[in-house]
Amino acid sequence: MRPPESPPENSTTLLARCDAIAGLTLGELAHMADVAIPENLQRHKGWPGMLIERWLGASAGSKPQQDFPELGIELKTIPIDANFMPLETTYVCYAPLLMRPGLTWETSSVRNKIQQVLWLPIEGDRRIPLAQRRVASAFYWQPSALEDAMLKQDWEELTEQILTGHVESITSRQGEALHLRPKAASGKVLTDALGPQGERIKTRPRGFYLRKTFTQQVLYNAFS
């Protein structure tokens, strides 16, 4: 078995590719794809996701769009423990700190990214060597009306603080389903944002993340 050489034609083909690798280990997938396996994820945090993207034929790369733009589907690999509980928050996209006027939840990058998600859980217990961690069954998800409302409320509250120059007052405790956290390789990376008086300031880039409590419920609804 080898990774596909082209993107999937439709959502059915994409899910079939997920079914083909379900139950296999990351080591087996890396070996068949001739990909080197890092000893750990300390300096290679995104390695499992990139490996899975290769096996599914994702075409977006690092572009700010869905992983399968032709299908309007975003891929989210999520590390889980033995009880199918998510082990970390799920990154969605960068937060624009100099937002254009008139941006709404409906036209936001966050909503665009998660309007249809292909979730693919992977064993993430650190006691399991990276190469021995198995891929679980994938499933499609679209936010329900209630979930969309929760996400919208969090996004609007966080966005209002960014627009009014209070980005540095935002804490990771804010938001019931969606929260904002620094997103950069190091604390030395800075970007432009608005200050309290409307002036330009330098601050760390921020990213929108789905909380573990939110994704836990998504997993529960899918597999219960």
N, C-alpha and C positions, 0 to 999 in steps of 0.2 A: 504494500500500500504506500502511495506517495501523495504529497499534498497536491491539491488541484492547481491547474495552471491558469484558471480564469475565475472571475467572480461568479457566484451562483446566479442562475437565470431567474429564480423566483424564491419566495419564502419557503416553499415546500422543499426545494433542492437544498436550501441552506439548512433547514432542520434535519434533513437526511444526512448531511455532512456531519452535523453534531452527533446524530445517532451512531454514525460509523466510528467515532472516536470515544464515545461514552464507555467508561470502564477501563480504558487504557491509561497508562501512567504517563507523566510528562517525559520521563526518560525514554519510554518506547516511542513516543511521538517525535522527540528530538532526534533519536537514532534514525528513524525512518526518513526524517527530513534533512539529515546530515547537518544538524544544528548542534553547536557546542553547548553543554550544560554547565552553568555556573555552579560553584560549590554552594552558594547561598544567595539570598536576594538582597543582601545589605547594599550592594552597589548595582544590583540588577532587578530592581523592584518590578519593572514592567515586563520582565522576560516571559512569564507564563502567558500574559495577555498577547504578546507579540507572536509567541509560538502558536497559540490558538488561532489568531488572525490568519496566520499562514495556512493552517489546515482548513480554514473555512473560506479562504479566498477573499478576505477583506481588501478593499481597494483604496480606502480613504487615507490611510497612513496617519500623519499628524495634522491633517487639514481639519479646520473647524466645521465639520459636517458629520453626518452619521457614517459609521464604519462601512455600511453598504448603502451609499447614497442613491443608487438606482432603485433600491427597494424601500428606501426611507426607514431603514432598520439600524439601530445602534446595538453593538455588541458590548455586553458587560460581563466580564469574568469576575467571579466573586469567591474569595477564599472562605471556606466553611469548616466548622469543627465536626466531630463525630455525630453531633446532634442536629446537624444542618443549620447551625447558628452562624451568621456572618461574623467574621473575625475583625473586620475593619469597615470604615465608612467607604462609600463608593463615589469616586470622583466623577463629576459630570462635565464641567467645562470651566474655563477661566471666567472670572467676573470682570466685565468692562468697568474700570474705575473712572473713566471719563465718558459717561453714557451720552448718547445722542438724545435730544428731546423727543418725546412722544413714544419712547419704547414702552411696550406693554408686555404683560406676561404671555399673551397669545403670540407675540412676535419675538419673544426672547430666545436666546441661544439655548437656555436651559430646557424650555419646553420643546424646542425643535429637536434637541438631542434625545429626549426621553418620551417622545410621543409614541414610539413603538420600540421596545427593547427585547433583545434576545439575551436572556440571562443564562449563563453557563457556570454553575458552581464547580469549584475545584477544591480538593482537600487542601487545607491550609495549616494543619497542626504542625508547629515547628519541630515537634519530636519526630515527625516523619521526614526522612531525607527527601530533598527536593525531587530527585529523579523518581521516587517511589509514590509520589502523590498522584492520585487518580482523578480523572475527569468524570463528573457526574452527568446526569441527563439535563439537557437544555430545555427551555420553555420560552414562549413568547408572552409578553406582558404589555398592556397599555393601561395607563392610569385610569382608574374609575373616576366617576364624577366627584366622589368624596376625596379620593387621593389627589386629584387635580386641584381641588379647592384648598386642601392643606398646603400643597406645594406653592400655589399661587399666593396664599396669604404670607407664607414665609418669604417668598421672593419679593413681594411688594414691600414688606417691612424692611428687609435688608437693603433693597434698592433705594428706598427713601433715604436711608442713612447715608448711602454712598452719594446720592444726588445733593444732599444738604451739607456735604463736607464733613461727615462724621464717620468715615470708614474706619479710622483708627480707634473708634469707640466700640466697634462691633466685636463681640466675643464669640467663641465657638459654642457657647451655651445657648445662644439665640437660635430660634427656629425649631419647630416640632418635627418636621420631616426633612427640611433642607437647611443647611447651615453654611457659613462662610469661614474658610480657613486660609492661612498663608499657603501659597503654592509656588515654590521656587526651589532651585537646587541648593541654595544657601541663603542665609540672612543678608548676604551682601548684594543680592539682586534686588534692584529697586525699579519702580515704575511711577508714572505720573498719576496723580489723583487730585481731587478738590479738597481744600482745607475749609475750616469753619467759616472763614471770611470770603470764600469764593476764590482764594488764591491757589496757585499750583503748588503742590507739595510732592515730596518723594516718599513712597511707602512700599512695602513688600507686595508683590502681586498676590491676588486672592483667587481662590477657586471655590465653586459651588460643589458641595458634597451631599449625598443622601445619607441620612443617619442610619446607624445599624438597626435601631428599633423599627425604622420604616422598611428597610429591605428584609428584615426578619419576618415581618408580616407578609410581604410579597412572597417570600419563599414558603411560608406556612400556607398561604392561600393556594399556592401552586401544587404543593405536595401533600396536603392534608387529605 
